[in-house]
Amino acid sequence: MADGFNRFNPGGQFFFHNNQHSGHPRGLHNRNGSPIGNTRGLFQPNADTPSPNRSPGTHSPAHGTYNMYNHTNHRQNHGLLNGANHQGFGMGMHKNYQNQNHAHQGHHVNNQHQDHGGLGGQAAFGNHQHNNSLSTLSNTTPHFTPAHLQNGTPDNSGALSKPPNEQYAEHLREYSKLKLAGDKPHFYARTTPHVSRLPTTSMSGISTKYTDAEEHGTRSTKSGGEEDPENKLWDAMDLGGHGLKSMGTSLFRHYPHLRRIYFNHNRLMSLQPHISLMHDLTVLDLSFNQLTSIPAEIGMLTNLKRLLLFENRLDDIPYELGYLYQLEILGLEGNPMRHAGDLMERLVEHGTQELVRYLREEAPAPDPPNERPWHQLLDDKEASEKDRFSVISWNTLCDRAATQAAYGYAPKAALDWNRRKFLILSELQQKDADILTLQEVDIENYNEFFAPNLAQSYKGVFQAKGRARTMSEREAKIVDGCATFYKHSKYMLLQKHVINYSHEAINRPDMKGEHDVYNRVMPRDHIALVLFLENRRTGTRLIVVNTHLTWEVWYSDVKIVQVAILMDQLTKKAEEYAKWPPTKDKDKEIFRFANEDSVGGEPDGVKPDPVPSMSYESATQIPLLVCGDFNSTHDSGVYDLITQGSLPNSHAELGNQKYGDFTRNGMTHPFSLQSSYGKIGELPFTNWTPDFRQVIDYVWYSTNTLQVAGLLGAVDPDYMSRVPGFPNYHFPSDHLLLMTEYSVKEKKERKQVEADFGSQQRDNRR
């Protein structure tokens, strides 16, 4: 059979239910092939002559009962019907269904030529209007108002006090199209392939908005794993018009990759909460069913652009629809909406996006989660009680990065810095860790908020990103950086050291003249803050690193270089610190206020005896912590370099870039570092947004000097199933707070062994 101009069309966009029709779903007789009437004149074919521009004869073996999905495309020219030139629709099928009895022909959805005068007459529809686009009608489609609709239009539509806006008119056009389609099976599967072959027309009929990523922009990596290659053959499923009563959980479990689901004209009475698993959905059509409610879990589908709920039995809609910040059309016509207040009027007057915004801002705060569990890994007998300490690492999400553009699912109140900063402070004070390593703290808030409010218990050290040095004082106030706080009753600062990655890179002799250094590394002005501390009570010394790497996924090579520079600098500083002289006893005295108030819980009048400083024979004997936001997952070169102690110059993430000795000889470091949370198999995530849910924050520790004694566990899974992303009312940052407790391993002293020559030798000495 001739395929015409579409013989190379790959198709494969839809999966659809196999339904053997014994009759037309609307009670009409079955029609084998497209009708060829006298109106076709010039295009009247010879039944014996095959042609790519006509359907085969009605007795062709290609025709079966209700054949609509043939791979072959056939043009059908209705020149006398409103001057329209219509094409048939070839349909590519999933390979598992190609061998079924589906030798289908092109078939018009509305080829029953009915008089539509009752729906606005010829001015509204003409006598034969084919509406093939998924998103819009043809150019002849008029501007609808509620008065144009009959047979099922809700009472509240006709009583609206103000005329609908243009966006709502689009709702009504979509509603009318679905009403005219009736309960014909696979309505969308028939029309969409035709639309996909038109120039500049998307398969989904939805315009995609692209915005430039900001410095703290949204990562492009999806939350799930790699998709099955077979699943990539199709991303839409049309199960419309089959009288189905439920959506099975297997649909959500086995096909999470779907972007469009059409379940219109069925008998669905409820929607299962498992729909929340379909994170990639952009179109969900549940029109003309019997739904009485929508589950709150619908709010997890933050990629939705079209949610069509026409002609159901909905009395109200959940506030969680406010999470759907990308929604363009919310179809509610034909529902009673008796308990929805002024929502319908708001939709008609202002459109979908305003209604979504209203639901988001007016929604009550969700119920708080259960407390995160504490995992105790060492008991008192295993750990050294005299030398235990706790650490917090947290990217706090600075004020200028928490915008509605970046976190459209979050209400303004949850993004408001005046609210978030007190939640952050309260969390830090409640956890009461000995050391705090914070990222994304800007200069102004460090000086005016965090440092003053933590001063009672902590001393702090701060370093902004490199750009702050080139800005005026006023401009530099919003530049973020790393802040490290330590309890001054327990620790004293021996030295602070700052590593500016770009500055170190361009000043390395082996990187002179390397274009990749100047073009890729130098523009990223991230830093690391290194503190060398001593425990006043035990004399143990400790190196604490606080860093924040670049976030862009296309700069994975830069992240590796930043870590390589960090480890190189740490090696040099640790060698220096191993030779650091002991601290004088007078320098170990704890600062006291003028009124002699106690500090750090010590009773008044009790002054601990000074303890000599611990000495270390080599750089690797000093306890080491490397904390921060590394923007790197466990399968990255950054993770491998830190945990394995080396990375070859052939690593895939380095590509063809040239970074001096790093790409000539590879990278190494002498420390034995592991992720603290590796003790419990890592958390499910440390960064939670709709499109990115991964572990990218770590607290690395030196395994030869420290033991992990305890860890703060994961967030309540039930709570996470109802939350599309952070920040929200309970979590002030898109990153999760990490808290760990350590015990310093006791140094094994070298035993002085006296030679024993036996009793005879001892007798001779007498």
N, C-alpha and C positions, 0 to 999 in steps of 0.2 A: 504494500500500500504506500502511495506517495505521502511524504511527510510535509511537503511544502517548505516554507522558509523556516520552520521550527524544528527541523529534523535534528539539529544539534543542541536544542535546549535541554540542559541537564535536569530540570525539574527538581523533584525530591524535596519540596518544601513542606509537604503536609503528610501527616499520618492520619488515616481516617478509618473508622470502624467499618468492617465488612458487613454489608446489609443486602440481602437478596430481596428485591422488591417484587412483590406479586401484583402490585397495582400502584397507581400514582398516589402519593401520600395525601393528596387533597381530593381523592375520589375520582379523578379524571382518568381516561384510558391511557395506557402506556403508549409512548411514541418512540418508535425506532428510528433514530436519526433526526436531524433537523428538518423541519417542514420546508418544502419547496413549493411555493404557491405561484400564482400567475403574476404576482407583483414583482417577481425577480427578473422578468423580462430578459434583458441582455445576458443575465447570468444563468439562464436556464441551461442545465448541462445535458450532455448525451450520456445516458446511463451506462453505455458500454465503454466510454472513454475515461480512464482515470485521470484525475487532475489534482494538483496540490491546492487548488482554490475552490474546491467543492467537497461536500460530503459524498461518500460512496453511496451507491444505490441502497434502497431500503432492504434489499435482499442480500446485501453483501454479508459474507461470513463474519465481518468485523462487528456486525451489530448483534448485541444480546439484549436481554431485557433491561431496559433503563440504563443503557450504556452511556456513561458520562465521563469516564476518567481515562480515556485512551491517551497514550503518549503522543499520538499524532495530533497535530493542530490543523483545523480546517477553518477557512474563512467563510463567513456567512454574510452576505451583503444585502441588507434590507434598505435599498436605496429610496424606497417610497415611504419609509416609516420615519418621519421627522428628519429625513436627510441623514440618518445615522448610518455609519459603516461599522459593523460589528464583527468581531473575530471570535472564533471558537476558543476553547480553553484546553490546551494539552496539560496533562497532569503527570508529573513524575512521582513515582511511588517508592516507598521504602522497599528495599530488596526482598524483605520477608513476605511481601504481599504481591509481588509482581506475577507470581504464577497462579494467582487465584483467577476465578472466572470473571475478569473485569476488562474486557475489550471494549472500553467505553468511548463514546463519541462526544464531541462538543455539544453542549446543550444550554440553551438560554434559560436563565432563571425565570424570566417573566415572558416566556414566549406564548403564554395564553393571552391573546389580544382582548383585553377586557376594557370596558368603558370606565374610566376613572373619574367621571364627572362628579360623582358624589364626594370626591376628595379634592375639590378645588377645580374640577373641570379641566379643560384643555389648557388653561393658563397655568395650572399647577403642575400637571404631569404630561400633557399631550394625551395621545391615545395609546402610546407604547413607549415607555421610558425605561431604558436599561441602566440600572445603577450598579456599575461594576467595581467601583473603587471601594477599598476598605475604609477609607477615611472621609471621602467627600463624594457628593453626587456630581453629575455632569453640570456643565455651565448653565444649562437651561433650568436647573432646579431653583425654585424661587425661595425667597425668605419666608420661612414658616413662622406662624404664630400658633399659640394653642387653639385658636379658633378654627384652624384648618383641620385639626385632628378629630377623628371620631372613633367610636367602637373601642373603648378601653382607656381613653384619656381620663386621668383622675379629675375629680371635682375640684381639687385645690388648684389645678392649672388654669381652669377657666376663670377662677375668682382672683387671679393675681392682680394686684393694684397697679403694677407698673409693667410696661412692655418689656419683653425679654431682650437681652443684649445679643450681639452677634454670635458670641460663643455659645450661648444657650440655643440660638437658632440652629447651630450645628448639632446640638443634642437632638433637637426635634427632627432634623433631616435624617439622622442616624436611626432614630426611633421609627420614622415612617418607612425607611428602607427595610428594616427588620420585620415590620408588620406586613409589608407587601410580600416579603420572601416567604411568609407563612412557615410551615413546619417541614419544608423540603429538606431532606438530609444533605449534609455537606454543602450548605449554601456558600460558606466562605471558601471552601476548597475549590469550588467552581469558578469563583470570581477572581480570587487573588492571583493565580498564575497569569491571567490575562493582563492584570495591572502591572505585574512584575516585568513584563516585556516592553512596557511603555517607557520612553526615555525619561530620566530624572524622576522616576516614581519608585519609592521604596516599597519593599515587600510588605511592610507593616502599615504603610500609609501614615507613618508618624515621623515628624521631623525631629532629628536628633540635634540637641544643642551642645555646642562645644565651647568651653571657656578655657582661658589660659590658666594653667595651674599656678597657684601661688607658691611661695616658699614652703608653706606648711600644707600643701595641697593634698588632695585625696589620692591615695595610691591606686594604681590601676590593677593590681593583682587581685584576683577574685578569692573569695573565702574558701571555696571548695578546691578539690584536687583537679587533676587533668581530666578532661571529658573523654568518654569513650569515643574513638574515631567513628564507630557506627552511628552514634547518636548525633554526630555533626551533620549527617545526611539530611536531617530534617529538624526543624525547631518549632513546628506548629502542629497542633492536633485539633481536627474538626470532628466533634462528636455530636453536632447539632442535629435536631430533628429525628431522634431515634426513640423518644419516649422513655429515656433512661431515668431511673429513680435515685441514683446515688453516684457519687464519684469515689471509686474505691481507693483505699490508701496505697495500693500498689502503683497507681498512677503517680502519686507524689514521691513514692520511694524509688521507683525505677526510672523516672523520666524528669529529674530535676533540672535538666538542661533546657526544657521547653520555654520558649519565649511568648508563645501565644496559645491559648486554650479557648476553644469555642464550644460551649455547652448550651447554646441557646435552643429554645423550643424543645425542652424535655420536661420531666416531671420531678425535678429535684426539689425536695422539701427542706433540706438542710445542707449546709456546707461544712465539711469537717475541718477542725482546727489544723490538721496536717497540711492544709493549703499553704501554711507558713513556710514549708520547705521549698517552695517554688520561687527561690530568690531572683531568678532571671526573668520572671514573667514581666512582659510589657503590656500585653493585652489579655484581658479576661472577660469573656462575654457569657453571662449567666442570665440573659434576658429570656422572658417568656417561660419562666419556671414557676414554682410554687413556694419560693423561699419566704419564710416569715421573719428571719433574722440573719445577720451577718456576724460571724465570730470575730472577736477582737483581734485574733491572730492575723487577720487580713492586713493589719498595719505593718507586718513584717515584709510585705511585698513592696519595698520602697522603689523598685524600678518600674512599677506600673505607670503606664501613661493613659490607658483606657480601661475603665471598669464599667461595664454595661450591665445594669440591673433592671432594665425596662420590664414592665409587666410582671411583677412578682407580687408578694403580699406583705411587703415590708412596712412596718409601722414606724420604724426609726432606724437610724444608722449609728454605729459605734463611734466614739470619739477617736478611736485608734486610726480612723481614716485620715486623721490629721497628720500622721506620719508619712503619708504618700505625697511627698512634696513635689514629685515629678508628674503627678496626675494632670492630664489635660482635659479629659472628658469623664465625668461621673454621670452615667445615665440612670435617672431615677423616675422618669415619666412612667405612668401606669401603676404606681404603688400608692396605697392609701396614705402612708406617712402621717398617721393620726397623732403620733406622739413626738413628732419632729419639730414642733414649734415653728419658727420662722425659717427653718433651713431651706425649704423649697423656694421660698421667696428670695432668700439670699442667693441661692443658686441661679435663679432666673435673672435677678437684677445685676449680679456682679460676676457670675461665672464660677467654674469649678475651682480654680486656684484660690479664689477668695473664700469659698466655702471650706476648702481644706485648711487654709490658714486660720480661719475662725475655729474650726474643730481642734486644731493643734494648740492654739493659744488658750482656749477655754477649757480644755480637758483637765480634769483633776489629776494630781500627781499619782502615779501608780503606787501600789502597795510596796513598801520597802522590802528588799531581799533579806533573807536570813543572814546572820553574821557569817563571815568567811571563817572556815575552820582553821585551827592552828594544829599543824602537824609536828608533834614532838618526836624527834629522831634519836635523841640521846637522853638517857636518864642521868640522874645526878652522879651515879657511880662511874659512868663512862666519861663524863665531861668534867673539866676542871672548873669548879665553881668560882674560884678566885679570878679566873680570866675568861669570862664569858661576856660577849657584847652583841648588840643587835644593830641592824642596818636597814634603812629604808632607801629605796631608789624609786623615783617617780618623775615622769614627764608631766608637768602640771598644766600644759596647754596655755600658753601665754595669751593675754587679752586680745592682741591684734589678730591672732590666728583663729579665734573662736567666732567666726562670722556665719551669718545665715546662709551665705552662698556655699560655704564648705560643709555646713552641718544643717541642711535644710529640714531635716526630720526633727530637729530639736526646737522647742519653743524658746522664745526670746528670754524668758525668765531663767531657763536653764543655762543659757549662754552668757547671761549678764555677769560681768566680772565682779561687781560688788557683792554678788551672792556667792559666786564660785570661790573667791579667794578665802572667804570665811569657812566654807566647807573644807577647803584644803587645809587651812590652819587648824581647824577642829580635828581633822583626821590625824594630822601630825602630832598634835598634843595628846590625843587619846592613845595613840600607839606608843608614844614615849620611847622611841628608839634612841640608842646612844649616838648614832651617826645618821645624818640625813643627806642624801645626794639627790638634788632636784635639778631637772632640766627644764628649759623654756621658762625661765624666770627673767623678767626684764629688769633693767637697771632701776627704774623708778619704783617698782613694787618690791624689789629687794631692799632698797634703802628706806622706803617709807612704810612698808607693811611687814614683810617677813622678818627682817632683822630686828626691828623694835619689838615685835610681838613674841619673838622667840628668845629675846635677850635674857630673860630670867633664868633659862636653863642652858641655852646654847650660845656659842660663839660661831660666827659665820665667815666664810670666805667666798667671794664672788668674782667671776670673770665673764665679761660679755664677749660676744663674737667679735672677730677682727675688725669689722666695718665700723664699730663704734669709735675707733681711734681716728677715723677720717671725718667724723661728723661733728657738728656743733653740739654743745651740751644739751640743748633743747631737743634736737633730733635724736640724739643718742639715747634718750630716756626710754624709748620703746624698743631698743635693741635687746634681744634676749641672750641668755647665756646659761652657765652652770653655777649653781650655788651649793656649797657643802657646809653643813652645820655639824658641830660636835659638842657634846656635853662638856662644858669647861670644868665641871667638878671631877670628871673622870679622865679627860685627855688634855694634853697640852700640845700646841703646834710647834714643831721644830723647824719646818720649812714649807713654803708654798711654791709650787712650780707650775707655770702655764705652758702648754704646748699648742702653738698655733700651726695647724697642719699645713696650710698654704705657705706660710712664712718658712717653715722648716723645709718644705719641698723645694722651693726655688733657691734656697741657700745650700742645698746639698751639692757638693762638688760633682757627684756622679750624675746629677740630673741637669747640669748646665747645658743649655741649648736644646733640651727636649721639648718639642712643641706641645706634646700632650700634657706636660706639667703645667704649661702656661695656659692652655686652652681648657683644661678640664679640672685640674686640681686647684690651681690658684684662685679661680672665682668662688670656690666653696670655702667660706671663712670660718668653718667650725673649729672648735677648740677642745682641749682636755685640761682639766684642773687636777693637779696632783698635790696631795697633802701628806706630809710625813709627820705622824702623830706618835706620842708616847703616853702610855697609860700611867697616870700618876701613882696608882695604887700597886701596880705589879712591875712596872719598869719595862713591860713589853712594848715594842715599837711596831708600827703598822703603817703601810703605804695604802692610801685610799685614792683611787682614780675616779673621776666623774667626767663623763664625756657624752657628746651627742653628735652622731654622724649624719651626713647628708641623707635625705630621705628618698630621692628620686631613684626609681628602679633602673633607669637607663644610666645611672652613675655607679653601678656595682663595682666597676674597676676602681673608681675613686674611693669608695668605702674601704676596699682592700688596702689601697695605698695609705689611707688615713690610719688604719689599724697597724700597718707595718711601721709607719713613722712613730706611732704611739709606743709600740713594743720596743722599738729601737731606742727611743728616748728613755723609756722605763728601765731598760737594761743598764744604761749609763747612770741614771739617777740611783738605782738600787746599789750599784757598785760603790757609788759615793756615800750612800747612807750606811752601808756596811762598815765604813771607816769613821762614821760620825762619832765624835767624842761623847762621853757620858754627860748627862745633865747634872748641873750643880744642884745640891739639895735646896738651896734657897729659891731656885727657879721653879721648883716643884710645888711650892706653897700655893694653895688655892686663893684666888682673889676673893676678898670679902668686902662687903659694902661698909660704908662709914658707920652705920648703926649696928655693926657686928651681927647682922642676920646670918643665919646658917645658909649654906649653899649646898645644893645637891643632896639634901636630906641628912647631912652630918649633924649630930647633936652638938649643941653649943659647948664649948670648953674642951672638946675632944679633938686633938690634933694628931693625925696619924704620923707614925714615924716614916721618914723618907726611905724609899726603896731604891737601891742602885739600878741604873739603867741596864737593860739587857744588851749584851754584846753579841754580834753576829760575825761569823767567819767568812761568809760569802753573800752575794747579792740575793741568791735564791732562798736563803734561810729567813729572810724578813717576811712576815705575813703580808700578803698582798690581796687587795680587793679591787676589781675593775668593774665599776657600775655605770649604767647609762642606757640611753636609747640608741641602739646600734642599727636600727632600721634594716635588719638582716635576719633572715629566717635560718632554721637549723641546717638547711641544705645549701648554704651560701659559702663563698670563699672566706668571708669574715669569720664565720663560725669555725671553719676548718683551721684557719690560721691560728686562732686563739686556743682552741682545744688540742690540736695536734702538734703545735709548736713549730710548724713549718707549712709552706705552701709552694708548690713548684711554679716556675715561670710559665709553664704550659697550661695553667688553669684557664678554663673556658671563659670565666668572667673577665679576665685580663684582655681577652681579644688580641688585637694587633697593636695595642697601645704600648708605648715605650716609656718606662719609668726608671731609667738608670739601672743600678744594680738589682733592684727588685725584679725587673723583667729579664735581666741578663742571667742572674744567678739564683733567683728564687728568694724566699723570705723565711727567716727563722727567728726564734726567741728562746731563751733558756728556762722560762717559767712553766710550771706544771699547773695549768689552769683548767677548771671545769665549771660548768654552769651549776649554781647552787640548787636550782629547781630540777636539775637532772636527777636529783635524789628521789624525786617522786614522779619522774617521767615528764617533766615540764608541765606548765599550766596549759589549759586548752587555748588560751589566747592571752596576750598582754595589750593588744590594741583591738578595739571593737568598733567597727563602723559597718554600714550595710554591705560594702563591697570589699572589705578587708578585715579579716579576723585571724590574726596570726600572732605568734610569739616573736617579738622583735626587741624586747627589753630584757636585759640580763644583769645578774650579779655574779661575776666570775670570782673564784677564790682559789688560792694556792693550796693544792691538796696535801702538800708535804708539811704545811705549817698550821693548817686550820681544819677543823671538823664542823660540818653543818649540824647544828643542834636542833634547829626548829625552822619551820617555814609557814608563812601565811598562805592558806589554800585558795582554791578557786571560788568564783562567785556562784551563788545558788543557781543551778541549771534551770529550775522552773522559772525563776525571774528572768533569766536570759532568753527564754523562749518567748517572752512577751515584750522584749526591748529590742528595737531595730538597730540601735547604736548608741554609743556614748559621744558627748556628754549628755546627761539628763539630770533629773532632780536629785538623784542619789549619788551619781558619779560625776564629779566636776570636770573630769578630763576624759579625753578619748583613750588615754592609756590607764592601765591598771597599776595601783600601788603594789610594789614588791617589798616584802619584809622578810628578813632572814636573821637567824641567830647563830653565832659561832662560838666554838670553844677553841682556844689556842692550845695546840699540842705542846706538851712539855718537852723541852730540849733534853736530849739524852746526853748527860755529862760523861765525858771521857773518864773512865776509872783508872786510877794510878795503881798498877799491879806491881807489887814488890817481888823480886825474884826469890824463889825458895830453892836452896841448894841441898836441902835434906838435913837430917839431924847430925850427920858427921861434920858437915861444915860448921854448923852452929856450935858443936862441941869444940872445934878447933879455935873458935874465936874467944873462948872463955879464958 
